[in-house]
Every structure is written in C-alpha cells, then in structure tokens.
Amino acid sequence: MTTNILPLLPIMIPFFAGIIMLFVGKRPIAHRVIAAISGLLLILSALWLVVHVYQNGTIVTFLGNWAAPFGISVVIDMAAALLLTTTAIITFLTVVYSYQSIGIERETFYYYVMVMFMITGVNGAFSTGDIFNMFVFFEVFLLASYVLITLGGTKIQLQEGFKYIIVNIISSNFFVLALAYLYSVTGTLNMADINVKLEGFDGNYSIMSLVAVVFLFVFATKAGVFPLYFWLPGSYYAPPMPVLVLFGALLTKVGVYAIARTYSLFFIDNTAFTHQMLLFLALLTIVMGCIGALSYTDMKKTIIYNIIIAVGIILVGVAMMDETGMLGAFYYLIHDMIIKAALFMLVGFLIYRTGETNADRLGGLIKIHPFTGWMFFIAALALAGVPPLSGFYGKLFIVQSAFENGQHIAAIIVLASSLVVLYSIVSLFIKAFWGEEMDFNTLKPVKSGKILFASIAMVIVSIAFGLAADVLYPLFEMAAQSFYDPSSYSQYITEVE
C-alpha cells in the first residue's frame, strides 16, 4: 500500500505557496506572482482529478501507509473533484481581481498568504475521508478567514470580525462535542467506516438523532441556515470585496457540503426526523433570505441575502436524499459558487468606479459601461435560474424531486424564490444601469483592466457551465451517487478490511 501524492495536490499547493510567501517577506509583487501560479496549478491538478475519477472511480490515498480506519484517508470522489475544480477557478480569478482592488497595504501584510491558507482548509474539508480531520480543516480556513475579515483594521471590520470569531468559536466547540458523541457510538471517525458500522447498528436511534441535531447546529451555523444565519449579513458585508468574493462563493458552501456528506453517511435510519428537520429549516432559510433580499437597495447586502436563499434551495435537494434531489443540489451548489463570485466581482467594480454601494444613488451606467452592464444582466438571469443558464438545471431537478416526494409546499417555495431572486437582482441592474443618469464627473478614474477581466471571465464560466450542462451530466450523476447511495462512497473501507 502506497501513498498517492496526486490527490493531495489541491491541499499541498496552496499550503506550500503560503509558506513560500512567508519566507519571501513583505514583497507584494512576488506574492501576486506566487498566488497566481498556485491558482493555475490548482486548476490543472483539479481537472486531472476530475478526469481520473471519471475514468477510474474514487481515488483514496492513505497518509503514512496506515490503512483506514486507523490512518488518515483522503477520498476524492466526483463530488470532491468538482468542488475542488470550482474552488480552483474562483481562487485564480479572485487573485487576479485582487491585484487592483485589495490595496497595496493589505497585499504587503500577507493578504495572499491568508488566501492560500484559507484555500488549503477549504480543499482539505472537501477532500478528507475523516470527520475529525474535517474539523481540523475547518479550523484552518477559519483561522485564515479571521485574519482576512479584519485585515485593514477598519471599525466595521473589527466589530463584525469579533462577532464572526465568537460565533465560530462556539460552533467549533459544539463540533468537538458532536465528534465525541459520534465516536462513543461508532468507535471510529473515518466517515466510510462510520457508514458501514451504522448499517448494522442495533442500538438506540435516538442517540444518533441527537448527534444529527448537534451536527446540524454546527454546520448550519457555518452555512448560514435559519435561524443561525444572524451573523452572516454583517460579517460578510465588512471585509473588502475580494475577501467577500471568497467568503460568499466558498465558505458557506463548505458548511452545505458537510451537511450533505454527514446526513447521507451517518443519519440514515431516522430520516423521518433528521431529513424532515433539515427540510423545514431549509424552507425557512429561503423565506428569510427572500425577505432580506427584498429589503435592501444596497448591492452588497442584496447579494449576501441571495447567498442565504441559495443555501436553503440546495438543502431542499439534500433533504430529499434521492437521485433527482441530490443531482439538483449538486448542480445548484456548483452553479451558486460560480455565479456568486461573478456577481460580487461585478458589484465590486461598480463600487470602486462610483464609490457607492446603494443602487438608488446610481444610474445611467449603461452609457459608459455597456458590456459590463449586459454581463451583470446575464449573471442576474443565471442566478434566478432562467434557462438555459446555469441556475436552471439544479432548480429543475430539486423541484422535480420535491414534487415526486410529495413535498409540494417545498417545491412551490423554491419556485417562488426564483421570482424574488430575479426581482431583487434585476432591480439593481435597472437602477444602476438604466436609472436616472448620475453625475459621471463623480466617477473615480480607477484602473479596472484586471478587475473586469476576472469579473467577465467568471460570468463566461457560468454561461459555459449552463450551456454544457448536458455534457457534464455524467459527472454530476457520479457526484450525486455518493450521497443518495452512500455505499458507493464507503465501499473502499470494506475492500481494505
């Protein structure tokens, strides 16, 4: 048995890039180059993993040649491979976007180092086959995010950063408690091994239901699920736009992934309670997100509340836990990572150009930025799920699954949320680009080449994803299988044993 180093590259590349930048010292240009090269290497390694998993199935590597469940395993199934690829694309384009938007002072004080360490934790959480190591990787990206949210030291950053830290410290303590409960029942922390042991579990299922509640509390806090999303709008609003791009596109999705993975592998015998609880909270999350999205004309806050809506929609698919529901959830998960990054980048450009975050104070920008305006409009349609753009397919499968499972109210709420999303984003587009013409003399003469390159490239990725949905279907079918058919994920542990 040998350790295959290739599945570890998405974790190792950003980690060693961060270490190298620390040794380079306060040299922002060198940091830019190292971060960009690392982003490209991440994309290449992740694409290789997608191809390899599609051709050969799930890749499992055991660190230190200790076989699971005794050693640490890294498991790259198609779900992990697609998430790693999407994360790599967002990371690279956010690094490019940061060149002209984050500011030289933050770049000097190790901004790119923290980005690389955060991506290390995110990729580790997607890749690990061990629930304790998921906790470790959560802490890695949270530690880096603590620095990123406060880097610059403005009053609002420190205020919201403190709240963000306190919430996550409490959540992490409950994570450890949940791990202790789980270990006391199963005697293992390897996720595949837990699934195998619970298949023959003849104990008290109320214990596992309690563990399910604690896990949901932990991951729902990190994902921004009702009622534990209270910290998210303020904390995400505080940092600079490139940091918000990473937070909005990636961090909540790690929490969503963790819910999907644990609820498919661990809590399989009392779904009438666990998955109905998840569905109920998902629907409330959608409703509260819709109320927030309709309540603001601030561009950042509107899209932040759209993050909450998307989290709820994805979790509706997860709660169905059948092939159609999981297929839709995974389509929508990848779509939302891409489109949120694109919209935050475009909004960031408007803010840097005008100095305003409130759409009511803008207007007539279509005259001077027509291409950017129409890119924003396309991104808005994609976010709402207008066919044939990327948001349509995931929502279609989720709604279909909800109707098939007799959850008609859930299906109607998901459909209704599409109208709210469309209205909230298109209203920003109309106000900013078609409203009464603002005083163009107040516009800032900012350099925007790299900002617009990254923004438009992200929209193009979203368009390509939507148009290629048919071609990508076999990949997403493989990704969904490891959730609705957990034995396909855990089979490597039985082969080892």
Sequence and secondary structure as in RCSB ss.txt:
>XXXX:A:sequence
MTTNILPLLPIMIPFFAGIIMLFVGKRPIAHRVIAAISGLLLILSALWLVVHVYQNGTIVTFLGNWAAPFGISVV
IDMAAALLLTTTAIITFLTVVYSYQSIGIERETFYYYVMVMFMITGVNGAFSTGDIFNMFVFFEVFLLASYVLIT
LGGTKIQLQEGFKYIIVNIISSNFFVLALAYLYSVTGTLNMADINVKLEGFDGNYSIMSLVAVVFLFVFATKAGV
FPLYFWLPGSYYAPPMPVLVLFGALLTKVGVYAIARTYSLFFIDNTAFTHQMLLFLALLTIVMGCIGALSYTDMK
KTIIYNIIIAVGIILVGVAMMDETGMLGAFYYLIHDMIIKAALFMLVGFLIYRTGETNADRLGGLIKIHPFTGWM
FFIAALALAGVPPLSGFYGKLFIVQSAFENGQHIAAIIVLASSLVVLYSIVSLFIKAFWGEEMDFNTLKPVKSGK
ILFASIAMVIVSIAFGLAADVLYPLFEMAAQSFYDPSSYSQYITEVE
>XXXX:A:secstr
    SGGGHHHHHHHHHHHHHHHH S HHHHHHHHHHHHHHHHHHHHHHHHHHHHH  EEEEGGG  TTTS EEE
E HHHHHHHHHHHHHHHHHHHHHTTTT HHHHHTTHHHHHHHHHHHHHHHHHBSBHHHHHHHHHHHHHHHHHHHH
TT  HHHHHHHHHHHHHHHHHHHHHHHHHHHHHHHHS  BHHHHHHHHHT  S HHHHHHHHHHHHHHHHHHHT 
TTTTTTHHHHHHSS HHHHHHIIIIIHHHHHHHHHHHHHHT  S HHHHHHHHHHHHHHHHHHHHHHHHH  BHH
HHHHHHHHHHHHHHHHHHHH SHHHHHHHHHHHHHHHHHHHHHHHHHHHHHHHHS  BGGG   GGGT HHHHHH
HHHHHHHHHT TTSTHHHHHHHHHHHHHHTT HHHHHHHHHHHHHHHHHHHHHHIIIIISS   GGGS     HH
HHHHHHHHHHHHHHHHHTHHHHHHHHHHHHHHHHSTHHHHHHHHHH 
